[in-house]
């Protein structure tokens, strides 16, 4: 579990300029993180939020974990996400 990335990775950084210039800010609009495993490690799930978006990563070793199990897990995660999204937009 990675957690809430907004606390460690801000979306904007002021850039040092001489003299200070208006609009000299670097803004991040997307972040990509993933899961990497070595052979024999099984499965690793990670989730994080950044910029009010939830990202879920699942890495697995298909010599240790059956792909059908992984598909079943991802299906359940998708169902949970759908329920949460519907509840979020209904408020």
Residue, then its C-alpha position, 0 to 999 in steps of 0.5 A: x500500500x503506497x497511500x496518499x501521495x499528495x503529502x509527499x508529491x506536490x502537484x506544483x513546484x515554484x521554479x527559481x528565476x532571476x528576477x522572479x517571474x510570474x507563472x514560473x511554476x512547474x505543474x504536474x498533471x499526471x503520475x505513473x507508478x507501478x508494481x514490479x516483482x521478481x520471480x517467485x514473489x507471488x503477488x503484490x497489490x498497491x493503491x494510492x491517491x494523488x490529485x483526488x484520483x485512486x490508482x490500484x496496481x497489481x503485480x503477480x508472478x504467473x508461475x506462482x499465482x494463477x491468472x484466473x485468480x488475478x482476473x477474479x481479484x481485478x473483477x472484485x476491485x472493479x465492482x468496488x470501484x463502480x459502487x464507490x464512484x456511483x456513491x461519490x457522484x450521487x452526493 
